Every structure is written in C-alpha cells, then in structure tokens.
C-alpha cells in the first residue's frame, strides 16, 4: 500500500507543477481536467502524509522501548503505542476506502428519465412525485435541473419526463437511483380505500461529450414539429421541437422544451449520446457477466430497487435492506442517507473484489 501511495504522491507533485505552467493555464480544457485530478489526488495525499507521520511516531516509540533503559521513558513510549496502534488501524481503513477505484463518470452531469410503469393514472401521478423528489434533492445540492421533454398524465404527474442535471458529483450520487421504484398507497381515485401498488422506472445516464461518444450526423434523421402541451394541443406555431432518430441503433429522442430549434437540437443530441453510451455499457456488462450486474451501482433500469409504503410511512431500499420511516421527508428530497448507505455498500463490494484480485 505504501508503494501505491508514494506513486500517487509523485503524480500529485507532477500535477501541481503542471497547473502553474503557462502552457496548461492557457488551455482551459487541459487546466480543468488537471485541476479536477489535483482535487481527487489531494484527498489521498493529505491522508498519506498523516499516515507517514503516524508510522514515524510508532517507529520512534518502538525504538525507545528497544533501547531506552529509563523506566519512565519506556512507560511513556508504551502508553503512546497503545494510543497510536488503534489510530493506525483506523487510518489504514480510511486509506483503503480512498484507494478504491472511482467510477470515472462520477463527476459528470446526467440525463435523468422518469417513466410511469404499471398502475395506470396512479403510476403517472407517482412518476410525478418521484420527479419532484429529485427536483427537491437537486435544489438541496445546488444543482441545476432543466426539463428536456415530458408527457403529462391525464390525471396529473407524468407518463414520461426527461431532464438534464448539472453540478458537482451529480452522477456519483444519482447513479444509484436507476431502476424500478414501487409505491403502495390509496390513490385519490380509489373510492373504497384500497391500497394499490404502482411503479415508475428511473434511468440515470451520465452526460457524454462529443469526444467520448462520437455521432455521425449522417446516421441521424432530424424531424421538426410544433411543441405540444397537455392533451397534445400545440403550444406554439413554429416548428421548434426536434425529433432525432439514430438509424443504426433505432434510438429515437425528442426535445420540445426550448423555443429555439437549435437549443432543442443540442439538448436532444446530449440525450442521444447518453443513450448510445448506455447501450454500449449494457453490452459490456453482459460480457463481464453476473458479478457486475450484482453490484449495488449496476444501474440496471429493470431492477426493483425501492418501495415507498404510504400507509406505514416507510421507504425500503431492497438492494441493501435499508429502511427508514420518514417517507414525507424522503419525498421532499432527503435522499442523502440512502446515497451514503449505497455508497458504503458499493465500496465494500469493490474492496472485496480488489482483495480477490490481489490474492
């Protein structure tokens, strides 16, 4: 572990020097990339230097015990070792967590898609509730959320809503939300007070740029149409809404949120890139096999991940068996506890995989 930490320290020093060089400072793309790497490495290097200092103190205390004849000095060294050794174990665990390979997409912005599943009107209403939960969570994180496209349900909520979310560590936190969300409650439309079960599916896709997912525009058919509102009526008379069809894959994306055709085209292209990336990732995960699919952060949109039980005020995440009894607070965007528990579970899995690989 020390060799690995020393290599990270060397890389950190290289990045630190590069950041103040005129060539890098004049290239904003390179500067941004290196600055991001600097921040990630800095967390590890700070902990490494603390760890090195701790090891030096332990070594000094051991040396006193081995060579010192004065009983008082020996007693002091023994007491210090009793304090330092437990600290060493705690710090080693913290460093192991920091050394777990990060998902390179964690710092990316996202495209989030929420769709009503089984359950008719109630499913659309619940999809709207789930989307509002994410809107509130985004507000709490100081993220920016822009709706790209939506289809409203006949009794409220959404049959489908797609949005772009931008900010710090967006994919790193939101990737755990992909999957099927199930609700158990008495719908407003229910006259006999029976509890119904409905579902909404959530897909969280990292936003990919042109370099990462290249699209040949000759493979894309572009159609324009008038933006429509509830019930399908046209809300403007200009053909500003965009529908893109990626001919090789058959993927279809549309955007009608902006009044500008150019802006709608750019937004639709972002969604198309992210969906193409998801297709490739799915193929890769199937090649890798069952181990990846079993991981907490696998992001499979077909997995049932969470149940929201209104009569009991309960929210349960089925992947880690984590339950809270503060449903109204969760629906108001308080998702941090779930995300933290899921991150810990995923890190434990990654750590276990790393141990298996080393052995």
C-alpha positions as CSV (number, residue, x, y, z in Angstrom):
1,X,0.0,0.0,0.0
2,X,2.9,2.4,0.8
3,X,4.3,1.9,-2.8
4,X,0.9,2.8,-4.2
5,X,0.6,5.8,-2.0
6,X,4.1,7.0,-2.9
7,X,3.2,6.7,-6.6
8,X,0.1,8.8,-6.1
9,X,2.2,11.4,-4.2
10,X,4.6,11.6,-7.1
11,X,1.7,12.1,-9.6
12,X,0.2,14.7,-7.3
13,X,3.5,16.6,-7.4
14,X,3.6,16.4,-11.2
15,X,0.0,17.7,-11.5
16,X,0.8,20.5,-9.0
17,X,3.7,21.7,-11.2
18,X,1.7,21.4,-14.4
19,X,-1.1,23.5,-13.1
20,X,1.2,26.6,-12.8
21,X,2.8,26.2,-16.2
22,X,1.8,28.8,-18.8
23,X,1.0,26.1,-21.4
24,X,-1.6,24.5,-19.2
25,X,-3.0,27.7,-17.9
26,X,-3.7,28.9,-21.5
27,X,-5.5,25.7,-22.3
28,X,-8.8,25.8,-20.4
29,X,-9.8,22.2,-21.2
30,X,-6.5,20.8,-20.0
31,X,-6.4,23.0,-17.0
32,X,-9.9,22.0,-15.9
33,X,-9.0,18.3,-16.3
34,X,-5.8,18.6,-14.3
35,X,-7.5,20.7,-11.6
36,X,-10.1,18.0,-11.2
37,X,-7.3,15.4,-10.9
38,X,-5.5,17.6,-8.4
39,X,-8.5,17.8,-6.1
40,X,-9.0,14.0,-6.2
41,X,-5.4,13.2,-5.5
42,X,-5.1,15.9,-2.8
43,X,-7.6,14.0,-0.6
44,X,-5.4,10.9,-0.7
45,X,-2.1,12.7,-0.3
46,X,-3.2,14.6,2.8
47,X,-4.2,11.3,4.4
48,X,-1.0,9.6,3.2
49,X,1.2,12.3,4.9
50,X,-0.8,12.0,8.1
51,X,-0.3,8.2,7.9
52,X,3.5,8.6,7.3
53,X,3.8,10.9,10.3
54,X,1.9,8.3,12.4
55,X,4.2,5.5,11.3
56,X,7.2,7.6,12.2
57,X,5.8,8.2,15.7
58,X,5.1,4.5,16.1
59,X,8.7,3.6,15.0
60,X,10.1,6.2,17.4
61,X,8.2,4.7,20.3
62,X,9.3,1.2,19.4
63,X,12.9,2.3,19.3
64,X,12.6,3.8,22.8
65,X,11.2,0.5,24.1
66,X,14.1,-1.4,22.4
67,X,16.9,0.8,23.5
68,X,15.9,3.0,26.5
69,X,16.9,1.9,30.0
70,X,15.0,4.6,31.9
71,X,11.7,3.1,33.1
72,X,9.7,6.3,32.9
73,X,10.7,6.8,29.2
74,X,9.8,3.2,28.5
75,X,6.4,3.6,30.2
76,X,5.7,6.8,28.2
77,X,6.6,5.0,24.9
78,X,4.4,2.0,25.8
79,X,1.4,4.3,26.5
80,X,2.0,6.2,23.2
81,X,2.0,2.9,21.3
82,X,-1.3,1.9,22.9
83,X,-2.8,5.1,21.6
84,X,-1.1,5.1,18.1
85,X,-1.7,1.5,17.1
86,X,-5.5,1.8,17.1
87,X,-5.2,5.1,15.2
88,X,-3.1,3.3,12.6
89,X,-5.8,0.6,12.0
90,X,-8.5,3.3,11.6
91,X,-6.3,5.3,9.2
92,X,-5.4,2.3,7.1
93,X,-9.1,1.6,6.7
94,X,-9.8,5.2,5.6
95,X,-6.9,5.0,3.1
96,X,-8.2,1.7,1.7
97,X,-11.6,3.4,1.1
98,X,-9.8,6.3,-0.7
99,X,-7.9,3.9,-2.9
100,X,-11.0,2.2,-4.2
101,X,-11.1,3.0,-8.0
102,X,-13.7,5.7,-8.6
103,X,-16.2,5.4,-11.4
104,X,-14.7,7.9,-14.0
105,X,-18.3,9.1,-14.7
106,X,-19.0,10.1,-11.1
107,X,-18.1,13.8,-11.7
108,X,-20.3,14.0,-14.8
109,X,-23.7,15.7,-15.3
110,X,-26.6,13.4,-16.0
111,X,-29.7,12.8,-18.1
112,X,-32.5,11.5,-15.9
113,X,-35.6,9.8,-17.3
114,X,-38.6,9.0,-15.2
115,X,-41.4,7.0,-16.7
116,X,-44.8,5.7,-15.4
117,X,-44.9,1.9,-15.2
118,X,-47.7,-0.4,-14.3
119,X,-50.7,1.2,-12.5
120,X,-52.4,3.5,-15.0
121,X,-53.2,7.1,-13.8
122,X,-51.8,6.4,-10.4
123,X,-48.4,5.3,-11.9
124,X,-48.2,8.6,-13.8
125,X,-49.0,10.6,-10.6
126,X,-46.3,8.6,-8.7
127,X,-43.8,9.3,-11.5
128,X,-44.5,13.0,-11.0
129,X,-43.9,12.6,-7.3
130,X,-40.6,10.8,-7.9
131,X,-39.5,13.5,-10.3
132,X,-40.4,16.2,-7.8
133,X,-38.4,14.3,-5.2
134,X,-35.4,14.6,-7.5
135,X,-36.1,18.3,-8.1
136,X,-36.0,19.0,-4.4
137,X,-32.9,16.9,-4.0
138,X,-31.2,18.9,-6.8
139,X,-32.2,22.1,-5.1
140,X,-30.6,20.9,-1.8
141,X,-27.4,20.1,-3.7
142,X,-27.3,23.4,-5.5
143,X,-27.6,21.6,-8.9
144,X,-29.3,23.0,-12.0
145,X,-32.1,20.9,-13.5
146,X,-33.6,21.6,-16.9
147,X,-36.5,19.6,-18.3
148,X,-35.8,18.4,-21.9
149,X,-39.1,16.6,-22.7
150,X,-42.2,15.4,-21.0
151,X,-45.6,13.9,-21.5
152,X,-48.2,14.6,-18.8
153,X,-50.6,12.0,-17.4
154,X,-54.3,12.5,-17.9
155,X,-54.9,12.8,-14.1
156,X,-51.6,14.6,-13.2
157,X,-48.0,13.6,-13.0
158,X,-46.0,12.4,-16.0
159,X,-46.2,9.4,-18.3
160,X,-42.6,10.4,-19.1
161,X,-40.2,13.2,-18.1
162,X,-36.6,13.7,-19.2
163,X,-34.3,16.3,-17.6
164,X,-30.6,17.3,-17.6
165,X,-29.0,17.8,-14.2
166,X,-25.7,19.8,-13.9
167,X,-23.5,20.3,-10.8
168,X,-20.8,18.7,-8.7
169,X,-20.6,14.9,-8.4
170,X,-24.1,14.5,-9.9
171,X,-23.7,11.1,-11.5
172,X,-21.7,9.9,-8.4
173,X,-24.8,10.5,-6.2
174,X,-27.6,9.9,-8.6
175,X,-26.4,6.7,-10.3
176,X,-28.0,4.6,-7.5
177,X,-31.5,5.8,-8.5
178,X,-31.7,3.8,-11.7
179,X,-34.3,1.1,-11.5
180,X,-37.9,0.5,-10.7
181,X,-39.5,2.5,-7.8
182,X,-42.6,1.0,-6.4
183,X,-45.4,2.7,-4.4
184,X,-48.0,1.3,-2.1
185,X,-50.8,3.7,-1.2
186,X,-54.5,4.6,-1.6
187,X,-54.9,6.6,-4.8
188,X,-57.0,9.7,-4.9
189,X,-59.1,7.9,-7.5
190,X,-59.8,5.0,-5.2
191,X,-63.4,5.2,-3.7
192,X,-63.2,2.1,-1.3
193,X,-59.9,2.9,0.4
194,X,-57.9,0.0,-1.0
195,X,-54.2,0.2,-1.2
196,X,-52.8,0.0,-4.8
197,X,-49.3,-0.9,-6.0
198,X,-47.9,1.1,-8.9
199,X,-44.4,1.7,-10.3
200,X,-42.2,4.2,-12.0
201,X,-38.9,3.5,-13.7
202,X,-35.9,5.7,-13.4
203,X,-32.9,5.8,-15.7
204,X,-29.8,7.9,-14.8
205,X,-27.4,8.3,-17.7
206,X,-24.0,10.1,-17.5
207,X,-23.9,13.0,-19.9
208,X,-21.3,12.2,-22.5
209,X,-19.4,14.8,-24.7
210,X,-18.5,14.6,-28.4
211,X,-15.1,13.1,-27.7
212,X,-16.4,10.2,-25.6
213,X,-19.4,9.3,-27.8
214,X,-18.9,10.4,-31.4
215,X,-22.1,10.5,-33.5
216,X,-22.0,10.7,-37.3
217,X,-24.8,13.1,-38.1
218,X,-25.3,11.3,-41.4
219,X,-26.7,8.5,-39.3
220,X,-29.2,10.8,-37.7
221,X,-32.6,11.7,-39.2
222,X,-33.9,15.1,-37.9
223,X,-37.6,15.9,-37.9
224,X,-39.2,19.1,-36.6
225,X,-42.7,19.6,-35.2
226,X,-44.7,22.0,-33.1
227,X,-44.3,21.7,-29.4
228,X,-47.3,20.2,-27.7
229,X,-48.8,20.7,-24.2
230,X,-51.3,18.7,-22.1
231,X,-53.7,16.8,-24.2
232,X,-51.5,17.1,-27.2
233,X,-52.5,20.6,-28.3
234,X,-49.9,22.8,-30.0
235,X,-48.5,25.4,-27.7
236,X,-46.7,27.3,-30.4
237,X,-46.9,27.7,-34.1
238,X,-43.2,27.3,-35.0
239,X,-41.6,24.0,-35.8
240,X,-39.1,24.4,-32.9
241,X,-39.5,20.9,-31.4
242,X,-36.9,18.3,-32.6
243,X,-37.1,14.5,-33.0
244,X,-33.8,12.7,-33.7
245,X,-33.7,9.1,-35.0
246,X,-30.4,7.3,-34.8
247,X,-30.7,5.0,-37.8
248,X,-28.1,2.3,-36.9
249,X,-29.5,1.7,-33.4
250,X,-33.1,2.7,-33.9
251,X,-33.0,5.1,-30.9
252,X,-35.4,8.0,-31.0
253,X,-35.0,11.2,-28.9
254,X,-37.1,14.3,-28.9
255,X,-36.9,17.7,-27.2
256,X,-39.6,20.4,-27.2
257,X,-38.7,22.4,-24.0
258,X,-37.0,25.3,-25.7
259,X,-38.5,27.8,-28.1
260,X,-35.3,27.7,-30.2
261,X,-34.9,24.8,-32.6
262,X,-31.1,25.0,-32.2
263,X,-31.3,24.6,-28.4
264,X,-33.7,21.7,-28.7
265,X,-31.4,20.0,-31.2
266,X,-28.4,20.4,-28.8
267,X,-30.4,19.0,-25.9
268,X,-31.7,16.1,-27.9
269,X,-28.2,15.3,-29.1
270,X,-27.0,15.2,-25.4
271,X,-29.7,12.6,-24.6
272,X,-28.9,10.6,-27.7
273,X,-25.2,10.4,-26.8
274,X,-26.0,9.3,-23.3
275,X,-28.4,6.6,-24.5
276,X,-25.8,5.3,-27.0
277,X,-23.3,5.1,-24.2
278,X,-25.9,3.2,-22.1
279,X,-26.3,0.7,-24.9
280,X,-22.6,0.1,-25.2
281,X,-22.3,-0.2,-21.4
282,X,-25.1,-2.8,-21.3
283,X,-23.2,-4.9,-23.9
284,X,-20.0,-4.6,-21.9
285,X,-21.7,-5.6,-18.6
286,X,-23.3,-8.6,-20.2
287,X,-19.8,-9.6,-21.4
288,X,-18.3,-9.2,-18.0
289,X,-21.1,-11.3,-16.5
290,X,-23.2,-11.7,-13.4
291,X,-20.7,-10.1,-11.0
292,X,-21.1,-6.6,-12.4
293,X,-24.9,-7.0,-12.5
294,X,-25.0,-7.9,-8.8
295,X,-23.2,-4.7,-7.8
296,X,-25.2,-2.1,-5.9
297,X,-24.3,0.6,-8.5
298,X,-25.0,-1.5,-11.6
299,X,-27.7,1.0,-12.7
300,X,-29.9,-1.7,-14.4
301,X,-33.2,0.1,-15.1
302,X,-35.2,-3.2,-14.8
303,X,-34.3,-3.9,-11.2
304,X,-36.8,-3.2,-8.5
305,X,-34.8,-1.1,-6.1
306,X,-37.1,0.8,-3.7
307,X,-40.6,0.7,-2.2
308,X,-42.5,3.7,-0.9
309,X,-45.2,2.5,1.5
310,X,-47.5,5.4,2.4
311,X,-49.8,3.7,5.0
312,X,-46.7,2.8,7.1
313,X,-44.7,5.9,6.2
314,X,-41.9,3.5,5.2
315,X,-39.2,3.6,2.4
316,X,-37.2,0.5,1.8
317,X,-34.2,0.0,-0.4
318,X,-34.2,-3.6,-1.4
319,X,-30.6,-3.8,-2.6
320,X,-29.1,-3.2,0.9
321,X,-32.2,-3.9,3.1
322,X,-32.1,-0.3,4.4
323,X,-35.5,1.1,5.7
324,X,-36.5,4.5,7.1
325,X,-39.8,5.6,8.5
326,X,-39.8,9.2,7.3
327,X,-41.5,8.9,3.9
328,X,-42.7,12.6,3.7
329,X,-39.2,13.8,4.3
330,X,-37.7,11.5,1.7
331,X,-40.3,12.6,-0.9
332,X,-39.2,16.1,-0.1
333,X,-35.7,15.3,-1.4
334,X,-33.9,14.0,1.7
335,X,-32.0,11.2,-0.2
336,X,-28.6,11.6,1.4
337,X,-28.9,8.8,3.9
338,X,-29.8,6.3,1.1
339,X,-27.0,7.5,-1.1
340,X,-24.4,7.3,1.7
341,X,-25.6,3.7,2.6
342,X,-25.5,2.7,-1.0
343,X,-22.0,4.2,-1.5
344,X,-20.7,2.3,1.5
345,X,-22.2,-1.0,0.2
346,X,-20.7,-0.4,-3.2
347,X,-17.3,0.5,-1.8
348,X,-17.4,-2.7,0.3
349,X,-18.1,-4.7,-2.8
350,X,-15.3,-3.0,-4.7
351,X,-12.9,-3.6,-1.8
352,X,-13.8,-7.3,-1.7
353,X,-13.2,-7.6,-5.4
354,X,-9.8,-5.9,-5.0
355,X,-8.8,-8.4,-2.3
356,X,-9.8,-11.3,-4.5
357,X,-7.8,-9.9,-7.5
358,X,-4.7,-9.5,-5.3
359,X,-5.0,-13.0,-3.9
